[in-house]
Amino acid sequence: MDIFQSPFMSLPGITPEEYSYLQQATTGLNEQQLRNFLMVYSSKRKNPSDMLIFCLIGLFVVPGLQRFIIGQIGMGILYLFTIGLCFIGSIVDIVNHKNLAYEYNQKMAFESLQMVRMGGFQ
């Protein structure tokens, strides 16, 4: 399948690493399962550009916002009470915003695959 005809290309801000991971993870799914996977996954994933915005808001307005959004509640509370680990943690998160989004998206892809494979959607 041509990369530009792939259903994964409809995901906003998809990176080559995420594309490759999704192709490997969805090997063996039939067309209906793939459609269901995309529906579930696209509602859960975070766009790296959005993650950058969350990190900037986390630096200047609400320390730890980016960690709360990706489900790391403990780290979010730590950032909140230490002002983003004295701004250093928030700055590191800005630099690594693509990695934060990718790791979160991997978890969401795994969860979405489990839902589809267990028959949560028919």
C-alpha positions in Angstrom: 0.0 0.0 0.0 1.3 3.4 -0.9 2.1 5.6 2.1 -0.1 8.4 0.9 -3.1 6.1 0.5 -2.7 4.7 4.0 -5.5 5.4 6.5 -2.9 6.4 9.1 -2.0 9.4 7.0 -5.4 11.0 8.0 -4.1 11.3 11.6 -2.9 14.9 12.2 0.8 15.4 12.9 1.7 11.7 12.5 5.4 11.1 12.6 7.3 8.5 10.6 8.0 6.6 13.9 4.3 6.5 14.8 3.4 5.5 11.3 5.9 2.6 11.3 4.7 1.5 14.8 1.0 1.6 13.7 1.8 -0.4 10.6 3.5 -3.1 12.5 0.9 -3.1 15.3 -2.1 -3.5 13.0 -0.6 -6.3 10.8 -3.2 -9.0 10.6 -6.3 -6.9 11.2 -9.0 -7.2 8.7 -10.5 -4.1 7.1 -13.4 -3.7 9.6 -11.0 -4.2 12.6 -8.6 -1.6 11.1 -11.5 0.9 10.7 -12.6 0.3 14.3 -9.0 0.6 15.5 -8.6 4.0 13.7 -11.9 5.2 15.1 -10.9 4.4 18.7 -7.2 5.4 18.4 -7.8 8.7 16.7 -10.1 9.7 19.5 -7.4 8.9 22.1 -4.1 10.0 20.5 -2.4 13.3 21.1 -1.0 15.4 18.2 2.7 16.4 18.9 1.8 20.0 18.0 -0.9 20.0 20.6 1.6 18.5 23.1 3.9 21.4 22.4 1.1 23.9 23.2 0.3 22.0 26.4 4.0 22.1 27.4 4.1 25.9 26.8 1.0 26.4 28.9 2.6 24.1 31.5 5.7 26.3 31.6 3.9 29.7 31.8 0.4 29.1 33.3 -0.3 25.7 35.0 2.9 23.7 35.8 2.5 20.1 34.9 -0.5 20.5 32.6 1.2 18.3 30.0 1.7 15.5 32.5 -2.0 15.6 33.6 -3.1 15.4 29.9 -1.1 12.3 29.2 -2.3 10.6 32.3 0.8 11.0 34.5 -1.1 12.4 37.5 1.7 11.8 40.0 4.2 13.7 37.9 1.6 16.4 37.2 1.1 17.0 40.9 4.9 17.0 41.4 5.3 19.6 38.7 2.4 21.6 40.1 3.9 21.8 43.6 7.5 22.3 42.5 6.7 24.8 39.7 7.7 22.4 37.0 10.6 21.1 39.0 11.9 24.7 39.1 11.1 25.2 35.4 13.8 22.7 34.4 11.3 19.8 34.0 8.9 21.9 32.0 11.7 23.1 29.7 12.9 19.5 29.2 9.3 18.5 28.4 9.1 21.3 25.7 12.3 20.0 24.1 10.9 16.4 24.3 7.3 17.1 23.4 7.3 14.8 20.4 8.6 11.9 22.5 6.0 12.6 25.2 3.3 12.4 22.5 4.8 9.3 20.9 5.0 7.4 24.2 1.5 8.3 25.1 0.2 7.4 21.6 2.0 4.0 21.8 0.0 3.2 25.0 -3.2 4.3 23.4 -2.5 2.2 20.3 -2.0 -0.8 22.5 -5.2 -0.2 24.4 -7.1 0.4 21.1 -5.7 -2.8 19.6 -6.8 -4.8 22.7 -10.3 -3.4 22.4 -10.6 -4.3 18.8 -9.0 -7.7 19.1 -11.2 -8.6 22.1 -14.2 -7.9 20.1 -15.3 -4.7 21.8 -16.4 -3.5 18.3 -18.3 -5.6 15.8 
